[in-house]
Amino acid sequence: MAKQKLRPKIVKLCKVVGGLTGVVNKIDENAPEYYALASILTDEEADVAIAAGLRKERPLEYLVKKTGMPEKKVKELADHLAWIGVFRVTTNPVTKKDQYFMQIFAPGIMEMLVNNQELLKTHPEVGRAFEEYTRIRMANMSPMMPNGYGLMRVVPVESAIQDIPKAHDYDKLSYYINKYEKFSVSPCSCRASRRTLNDGCGHLEEDMCIQMGKGAEHYIRTGRAREISRDEVYEIIKRAEDNGLMHDMPNIEEAGESAAICNCCACSCFGLRIGLMYGARDMIRSNYVAKIDETKCVACGQCVENCPGNALKLGQKLCTSEPITPPEYRKMRDSLWTKKDWNPDYRENREDVAETGTAPCKTACPAHIAVQGYLRLAAEGRYRDALALIKKENPFPAVCGRICNHRCEEECTRGNVDEAVAIDEVKRFIADHDLNAETRYIPPMVNQIGKPYPQKIAVIGAGPAGLSCAFYLAEKGYSPVVFDKAKRPGGMLMNGIPSFRLEKDVVEAEIDILKEMGVEFRCGVEVGKDVTISGLREEGFQGFYLAIGAQGGRKINVPGEDVKGVVSGIEFIKEVNLGSGTKLSGKTVVVGGGNVAVDVARTAIRVGSGNVEMYCLESPGEMPAAADEVEEAAREGITVHHSWGPKEILVKDGKAAGIVFKKCTDVFDENRRFAPQYDEDDTITVECENILLSVGQSIEWGALLDGTKVELNKNGTVKADPLTYQTGEPDIFAGGDVYSGPKFAIDAIAAGKEAAISLHRYVQPGQTLTMGRDRRNYRALDKSSALVPLDCFDADKRQIPGYNAAKAKSFGDTRTTFTEEQVRKETARCLGCGATKVDGYLCVGCGLCTTKCEFDAIKLEMRTDMKPVQAGTFETIPIKVAGHVVKKVGKIAVKNGKKLRK
């Protein structure tokens, strides 16, 4: 394609709008301001815009005089420029006539171009131009700008500064809101631009930017926004804060003047990018900085995950044998800044945890639940708040309080002193409030638009992964439909775990909460057989989550295993749970050494087998089953025989009559890979009537994937992205056991939440699956160097749950829930390892962190007293900045000189 000739009038207009910086900016066909305007303006419109000049209120008569065009013509052109977004049009309060104002490119014209949704649809290049302009032009400007001079400035959450006596009116949103009478709300222009580039972060644009006064009048008149009341303004601001969005305002007028409030996310906002990508934190920051009270902080992580500037990180509270010093790094304010100092990947490389690590319990949990946080809340008797905090990561605390393999306890620092805190028992006590309809916690819907999303999402599989995904989708405002071929939802929670470990009314109670949140269940429907994925697409479903679990058993591949009397342990438990009347008589041998094998053995006793023995490959130290479950089996008379593998099943009259085992000499090879070795000559024969095989689980796909591009690995698990869980079919995601292979419920629950994040992004136009996404890379503190407080030795011993002997060998749960007194004693044993750390330089003082803390542990303090643009206007910025640059260069020179002398 031939290179197009530059249009001189568009070039001139770009220079005019660019102000002093526009004089030095190179304007060619690739300049974002040029191609944006050249694609939508005529030369006559450019003439009218040039005549108006920059940032002056111009009546129609002035434009007529300057252009020499007929009044009717100028009126048409000026009104069209206002509709496009080059002009702001308002009514002069004195003359009652229209007046026109041409703002700078950003904040100003670029936003108004993008906020013209009809224009953006037909000219998507204006969205690209907005992104490029704010990236390219700000790069050179950012190192020169002092605190208080950014073209956009952060305004703190008002509740965070309401108790600060010296807080100025111009630092409070209410000052501006109460000052004006006319308000409007429009889509966020930054996010709209990102959407057109298919570069969105999952934060959506609708109803996010608020205009006031003249800005509102213009936006309403030109169809960019809808008029709202003052009360609606406050509602939108509160909703923004609930969704983790901070407040930003144009900073080009005198103190106390502004026409807009932006509710921004750091992962899409072009104004905040100046601080995050280029490192110009001083340019955008407010007058305030966050401070942590470590005595109150419990490292729950809510402030950290919501901090737009990544200034907060989870660290440790415990003292160490070697002092921890914060890492040093270059800062723009005292360095000659170059491109090498930029952080171009700031949307993907944020860190939640300090280099020295944080609380091991939160780190070890696959869902990274705020263990330290809910223990503190429970200690204070705030059980409902504790339940709410747990459900931010785990919708099924009552279930997990009974069956979790509690990796948090395995890593608990308290275990280095005496015994780990009984975290799961406390969780069970808290979560039992969910079993009562009067006390259960149902989270409110939290999304940016304040109403449900219409997109249809199908979850296939009603086990822990699918239910977790559905829960977080519903919390976000979707109404997911969960399909399951079983007659009731719950998956392995209902069918694969015996009731003496997980009573089914517990599962049903937590599923009832999903129903109340708007989740629809279609049970008895096998996708791939009764309905297909392509058929569901025709019904309007836009996203799918495959979470059918690993509900099949595995064979042991020895002679005789297909005869009567040899049954998969998984199928055996499923039949018992479904109430099929399964009975066993005689001796039963269970092959396997995992938790499921223990469940199978204990179930066999309960359905009539008088003698149950387990045989496994592993030695006692290698056996994968949890120690407490093995102890419960022993209490019921079940014997475990170690280091034996099946060789042959003996058959008599077509039925199993016994099993031959061979000695297992090694289970793993030198790389700890499963590779059992046997002594074929060392065998034993065990006579029995029943053989239950529990040597692993398999995924039964059926016809579910027929007609899709989803691929499987050799072991039958699905191929999917490890961060987003997206498969080879873009609208299909997968997680839980079908992705990872058989794991624990908490692993599936964690995967389900991540899938919900991906599905939200996928079904919303123009959103990426990765940009601005928290990778949640946790690392634990070094327990070996931690110094525990001396008073921890005064705490009570670990509390032990009671045992209900009346339920022994029945299908009732013999374990009793802690009493309130036990909870009080147990929570007092927590050492409180973690605490949030603030990097004061990175903190821009938005105050969002204060809205997320349930412990009153973080507050804002005033650190500067800078007025907006230092009580000047846009026109005064270049002169004032020049003086700042001279001073900065001088200070750096002196600093470097001192270093050289040293």
LOKOLRO-45022 format. One record per residue (C-alpha): x, y, z. Coordinates in pm, whole numbers, plus 50000, padded with zeros to 5 digits. Layout:
N
XYZ ...
! end
This chain:
902
500005000050000 501335034049900 502335057350180 499635083650232 500555120150222 500375138650552 497515163250583 499005196650694 495895208450877 495745176851087 499465180351164 498885216351272 495935206551489 498095179951658 500685206451737 498055230051878 496485203752101 499885191352213 500715224852370 504375230752451 505215193652423 503405192352090 505995215451944 508765189751989 506715158351919 507325143051579 504055141251389 503955116251105 501415091150980 502315067651268 501845093551541 498785082051740 497285116851765 497675121251391 496125089051267 493295091551519 492265126151401 493085120651034 490695091251016 487685110651147 488135148151075 487705168150759 490025197250685 487175221450756 486675206151098 490395208851160 490195246051068 487445251851325 489365232751593 492565251951523 490615284451543 489325275351886 492815271452026 493715250852329 491705251552653 489665283152590 485905286252615 484825298852270 481375311052173 480135303951824 480675340151722 484375337251794 484755306451576 482825323051293 485085353451309 488305333151323 487405309551037 485505333350812 482955306050746 479155310750754 477625307951098 475405278551003 478385259850864 480525266551169 477685255751398 477375222451214 481135216751222 481505226751586 478625204651696 480075175751500 483465181751662 481695180251998 479955147751903 483275133051787 485065144052103 487455171051991 485305198052151 483465199252479 480165217552437 478325233952726 475855262152780 477255295552891 475455303553217 475245340553133 474465341552761 472605308152761 474375300352435 476655271552343 480355274752405 483095251852282 486285241052456 489185220652315 491005200352580 494485185052563 494855149952420 495005131852753 493225135752977 490795150452728 490245144152360 491475108252353 489045097852627 486155115352455 486935098652123 486895064552287 483795072252493 481905078352170 480815042252140 479415046151789 482665062051673 484785035551845 482805008251673 483365022651325 486865036051396 488565011651637 491865028551554 490985056051803 491165029852078 494635020051962 495625056651937 494595063252297 496745034452423 499735044452210 499525081452286 499505076652661 502305051452638 504605069352392 504125105652493 504175098852867 507445079652848 509495111052791 507485132553030 507385109653333 511005113653461 510595151253475 507355154053676 507445161354049 504905150554307 501595167854247 502065174953877 500795143653706 498035149553453 496005124653657 496285121354033 495225095154282 492475105654523 492255084054834 489255064554949 487545090155167 486895067255461 490665062255485 491355099055556 488205110255737 489955109256075 493055128355959 492665163956092 494865180155826 493215162955530 492285189055268 488925192155098 490545187254758 491705152854873 488095141954933 485735129954664 482745143054857 484045178654814 483715175854437 480505155754441 478745180254670 480045209854471 478265200654147 474625195454058 474875176053733 476415141453705 476775114453444 478415080653414 480095065653109 482185035053025 485825036153131 487755048952829 490985030752919 489214997252947 487235004152629 490525010352451 491994978252591 488894959452480 489234971152119 492814958052128 491704924752282 493944933852572 491454936752861 492274926053214 488844913353318 487804946453472 484934958253254 484214993153126 480504997853188 479355025953422 482775033853566 483775069753479 481835097753646 481545132553498 480535163553693 479445198753603 480465209053252 481885174653184 478555158353268 476615183353057 478805176152754 478735138452798 474965137852834 474345161352539 476595141552306 475275107252406 478445095352577 476895089852917 473655087353103 472645112553365 472725100553723 471895114854064 474315124054338 473245093054530 474075071554226 477525087254217 478165075354571 476755040954487 479135037354191 482095048454401 481225023154671 480764995754412 484135004554261 485825001354598 484064968154662 485514955854332 489054966554416 489094998154203 490795030154310 489965066554239 491795089353999 491025124853885 492265148053609 494885171253754 495025200153507 492875226053679 493305246853990 492985231754336 489435220154402 488485219054034 487845187553833 485235175053590 485625137653636 486205108853877 487755077553731 487395044053907 490565027253794 492324993953790 496084993953769 496034966653507 494264987753241 494435024353344 496725045053123 497065072153388 498315047653649 500585031053394 502835061653424 503675051153778 503645013653734 505385009253400 507665039453392 508235041053767 506955076853807 505125070554134 505615106554247 503775118453939 500515101154028 500535096554406 498195112654657 499315130354974 499045098455177 500845065855243 499725032955395 501005022255736 500664987755892 500064980156259 501774946256273 500274938356611 496874937456442 497894923956100 497234886856033 498614884755678 495204875655535 496354890055203 493214909655119 495044942855110 497944927554917 495814912454644 493874944754602 496824968954610 496934985054264 500584995054294 501924962054430 503284982254723 502034956854978 503544922455015 503044894255259 506034890755486 506714877555832 506124890256183 508384866256370 511864878056454 514754860056285 518234849856388 519554872656112 517854906556063 515744911055750 516554942255552 514234954455275 515744951354927 517214983054782 516354994854432 516665025554212 514035052554245 513135077753980 513235107154221 516965103554284 518235086953965 518775095353603 515985073953461 516295054153138 514295028052950 516235001053134 514465011853452 510975006153312 508774976853407 507024968553078 505624935853215 503984951853518 500634936553425 502024901453455 504874901953706 503354914654029 504434896354344 502254890054648 504984877954882 508224893355006 511464876154912 511854862755267 508444845655258 505334846055471 503134823755687 503704786955593 500034777755648 498744801655380 501574791655148 501004754255183 497244755755127 496494750554756 493734776654784 495944799954993 493224804855252 493884832055512 494414807255796 496004831856035 493144855855963 490244832756036 491964819356347 492124855056480 488474861456394 487454829156562 489464838956869 487464871356882 484164852656846 483564867756502 482514834956348 480464848856062 483344871655959 485674841555978 483344821855754 483224850755504 487034852555499 487384815055438 484864816455153 486964841354964 489054810854872 487004780254968 483204777554930 483104744455120 484704749155461 482334725155634 483304697955386 487004705655409 486854707955786 486104670755777 488114656555486 490944680655404 494444666355417 495394698755598 498724707055441 498494739355639 498984719655959 501894700055816 503764732755762 502554751356073 505454768656249 503934758756582 504884723056493 508524732756550 507644741456911 505304712857008 502364704056785 500784722156493 497664742856551 494524721956491 493554744456201 491054720956041 489184715356367 488774752956413 487624755956053 485064728656113 483704747256415 483414779556215 481924762255912 479264743656107 477414776756104 476794768955736 474784738355830 472014759855974 469944780655732 469674807855998 473424812456049 474964803255713 476944828755517 475844835855161 478224860154992 476694889654810 477104893754436 480074916454371 480684929454023 481244963053858 477814967553705 475794958954014 473504934853829 473764899153692 475694891953374 473614876253094 476274852852951 475504815552989 478214792753125 478014754853159 479874735753429 480094698653351 480574679053668 479154686754012 482164676654220 484404700354418 486074716154113 482814722153930 480964734154237 483794757954327 483794772253975 480014776653988 480214793554330 482694820054219 480884825753891 477664831554085 479424854854326 480604874354020 477044877753891 476654848453651 473974821453669 475984790453577 474284757553491 475904726453642 475394693453457 476064659953619 475134624653514 474474614953875 471024620054024 472334644354284 475154670254284 478314666154485 480424642754275 482954623654483 481934643354791 478564625854779 479414593454609 483114586554663 483584594055032 481804573255298 479364590755530 481344582755844 483974606755709 481654631555539 478004630455629 475894638855328 473784665355498 476994685655529 477554684655153 473894691955084 473904722055315 476794738155132 475294729954792 472074746654907 474044778954937 474974776654568 471314772354482 470464803554681 473154821954486 471424813354158 473334782554043 471134758853841 471664721253860 470694696953586 471384662853733 470824629953560 472154645553240 475274630553084 476904655552851 478104636952545 475184612952563 471984631052660 473204664352525 476394675052351 478684704852389 477774716252038 474114713552133 474734734752440 476404760752223 473234762152018 471354768752343 473524799652393 476224786952627 479424806452566 481864789352801 482354754352942 484194739953239 485024702953238 485194690053593 483944654153585 486654641753821 488364608053826 485444586053927 486604553053779 488824527153940 492014511353804 492844475253732 495844457153877 496454436553561 496874402453720 495184369453634 491694364853777 490794401253845 487654400053629 485874373153830 482954377854065 484014390454406 486674414254272 485344449754274 486764484654228 486904501754567 485554534254419 482554516254269 482014497954598 481794530354799 479604546154534 477114517654550 477004519554929 476494557454923 473684554054671 471854531054911 471844500654687 471804476854983 475334463654924 476334436355171 479564417055222 480134384955411 483284366255491 486814379555476 487664410155267 491064420255131 491584456355028 494464462254785 495944497154821 497444520555079 495904554555020 493114573455193 490544558654957 491754523555041 491274531055412 487764543855338 487024512255142 488254489955425 486234508255691 483154507355468 483544469855419 483284464455795 480104485055805 478354464255539 478964431055704 482494418555642 483724403255965 487414404255882 489054431755674 492754433855594 494684458455380 497744450555166 499844478055014 503154482354831 504474508755065 506344505655392 504734522555695 506734554355633 505804555255264 502114547355298 500184576655144 497144573855371 496924599855647 498174587655983 494964596656168 492884577055919 495134546555954 494744549456331 490944550456299 491084519156081 493234501356339 490754511156610 488104492856410 490204461256385 491604465756036 495134452655986 497544468155733 500184445655573 503034465455419 505314459055119 503124434454931 501904436954572 499244415454400 500474386954182 497404365754114 493784362354217 492724327154302 489434315454153 487044288054264 483724280954097 484004313553903 484424334454216 487374349654395 488724325854656 491944343154755 494854364154636 498594358154602 500934386654696 504614391054614 507114410154821 507664446354712 511304455854763 511174491654632 508254514354547 510194543254389 513304546254177 516254569054258 514304599054119 511324591654346 509224580854050 506734552754101 508554521453979 507874491854211 510344463254226 509434428154351 510944396254479 508914371754272 509984342554491 508774357454816 505004352854813 502054348055046 498544335054978 495554350555148 492224332955133 489194355855119 485694359954974 485924396554868 488704416254702 488344454154677 490854471454452 491904506454551 495084512754355 494164545354186 491464562953990 490774568753624 488844594353421 485804581753236 485334606252949 482604587452764 481524607452458 481954641152632 484804653152410 483434640152081 483474666951816 485804689852014 489474699051973 490264690352334 493374668552360 494334643352627 497644633152778 498794596852780 497424592053132 493954603653025 494134638253180 493254668252968 495814691252810 495214726752933 497124758453013 498514756353369 497464792053454 494154796653272 493024760153233 492014767352874 492064736352651 492664733052279 489054743952225 489024781052323 485614780852494 486354749152693 488274749953021 489094720753247 490234715453604 490334693753909 491244657053871 490634657253494 493594681053465 495854671953755 495024635353802 493544623654136 494234648654412 492404662354712 489204682354732 491044714354825 493164711754509 490034708954299 488414737954484 491424760254416 491364750654048 487654758254026 488154793954143 490854799953883 488584785653615 485854809953717 488294838653666 489154825453319 485554819753219 484554854953324 487314869153109 486564845952819 482864853752783 483404891352807 484524906852474 488104918552435 489484904252761 492704884752787 493034854653014 496344865753164 496844903553175 496564917353526 496014882553665 497404874154006 499724844153968 499544837954345 503104825554374 503544820154746 506654811154940 506994803055307 509284819655555 512354800855673 511104783755988 514614773656086 515654809856135 512414821256299 512534830356668 509284821556840 508014844057121 508744830657469 505134833657584 504074807757327 505314780857568 502604791157813 499794781457578 497604750957627 498384718257455 496764710657121 493054704557166 491694670457067 488194666356917 485874643057102 484994607656997 481374596256978 481644559457063 477934554256995 478644559056625 481564534556611 481404511856306 478264529856189 477954553955898 477834583556136 480864605856192 482464596156523 484454628656542 482814657056732 483224694156668 485304715656902 483504734357174 483764772157188 486194768957477 488404745457276 488384770256986 489464797857224 492364777057355 493434764057015 493434797756838 495614811557119 498314786957009 498774804056670 502164821556656 500924847856408 503824842656170 502804865855888 502294903155843 501904926455548 504814949255461 504454983255293 506914998255049 506295035155112 507845045854783 505665022654575 502525031854769 500515058554585 498135064554874 494865052554720 493585038455050 491955008554886 493794985755127 491925000955421 488584989755276 489714953455263 491114949455613 488824933255871 491364938756149 491894976656150 495554969456080 496204993555793 495625030855773 496635060655565 498895087855700 499575121755545 503145124055418 503025154155182 500915185255150 500825189254774 497945207654613 496645196054273 499135208854010 500465229454300 497535253754275 498205261353914 496685248653588 497885228653292 499335260353140 501665265753438 503035230253449 505935233753198 507455263653376 507245247353718 508515213953592 511565230453437 512655243053777 512125208653927 514275192153661 517155215953727 516995208754100 516725171254047 519725169553815 521725190154063 520875167354352 521805136354152 525105152054053 525915159754416 524885124854522 527045108354257 529935130854346 529785119654708 529775083354597 532885089054384 534715105654677 533935075454891 
! end
